[in-house]
Amino acid sequence: MDDIVLPKMLTQSFDLFIEPIFVVSKDSRILHANLPSAKLCGFRTNDGLKEKYYEEVKSVLFEDESVIQGLRLGNGKYCTLR
């Protein structure tokens, strides 16, 4: 598994947002999640999500396999850039 290191300035910037933000690898490993995304998944802190795969996070966000597969393929159907 390749170690992907996110710049601290980038993760600190994401932490300032009130919207949920996930940064994930191509193989669906969560590299960073801000506090709103952690709370959306039922965690008190974002430490519970870091380095986990979608399948390991017991949340309704990741229950639908077609959504997970779509995110993995990066087809843009479930995530769009503004």
DABEL-V897977 format. One record per residue. N is the residue number from 1. RES is the residue in one letter. SS is DSSP state (~ for helix, > for strand, _ for the rest). PHI is phi as a letter, one per 20 degrees, with the letter a starting at -180 (* if undefined). D_LAST is the distance of its C-alpha to the last C-alpha in Angstrom with 2 decimals. Layout:
N&RES&SS&PHI&D_LAST / N&RES&SS&PHI&D_LAST
//
This chain:
1&M&_&*&30.46 / 2&D&_&f&28.67 / 3&D&_&e&28.00 / 4&I&_&d&24.50 / 5&V&_&d&24.50 / 6&L&_&e&21.43 / 7&P&_&f&22.08 / 8&K&~&g&23.19 / 9&M&~&f&21.21 / 10&L&~&f&17.93 / 11&T&~&f&19.09 / 12&Q&~&f&20.44 / 13&S&~&f&17.16 / 14&F&~&f&15.53 / 15&D&~&f&18.66 / 16&L&_&e&18.03 / 17&F&_&f&15.04 / 18&I&_&e&16.21 / 19&E&_&e&13.50 / 20&P&_&f&14.63 / 21&I&_&c&13.49 / 22&F&>&d&15.29 / 23&V&>&d&15.83 / 24&V&>&c&17.89 / 25&S&_&e&20.06 / 26&K&_&f&20.48 / 27&D&_&e&23.35 / 28&S&_&m&21.53 / 29&R&>&e&23.04 / 30&I&>&f&21.24 / 31&L&>&e&21.23 / 32&H&>&b&19.82 / 33&A&>&b&18.93 / 34&N&_&f&18.70 / 35&L&~&f&21.17 / 36&P&~&g&19.13 / 37&S&~&f&18.39 / 38&A&~&f&22.10 / 39&K&~&f&23.22 / 40&L&~&f&21.20 / 41&C&_&e&23.19 / 42&G&_&n&26.40 / 43&F&_&d&27.02 / 44&R&_&e&28.25 / 45&T&_&c&26.79 / 46&N&~&e&24.23 / 47&D&~&f&27.23 / 48&G&~&f&27.84 / 49&L&_&d&24.73 / 50&K&_&f&24.90 / 51&E&_&m&26.13 / 52&K&_&e&26.40 / 53&Y&>&e&25.39 / 54&Y&~&g&23.69 / 55&E&~&f&27.16 / 56&E&~&e&28.70 / 57&V&_&e&26.57 / 58&K&_&e&28.30 / 59&S&_&b&25.51 / 60&V&~&f&24.62 / 61&L&~&f&21.05 / 62&F&~&d&22.60 / 63&E&_&e&25.49 / 64&D&_&e&24.30 / 65&E&~&f&25.04 / 66&S&~&f&23.03 / 67&V&~&f&19.80 / 68&I&~&f&20.98 / 69&Q&~&f&21.91 / 70&G&~&f&18.59 / 71&L&~&f&16.84 / 72&R&~&f&19.69 / 73&L&~&f&19.37 / 74&G&_&m&15.69 / 75&N&_&e&15.49 / 76&G&_&m&11.84 / 77&K&_&f&13.50 / 78&Y&_&d&12.94 / 79&C&_&c&9.81 / 80&T&_&c&6.50 / 81&L&_&e&3.77 / 82&R&_&d&0.00
//
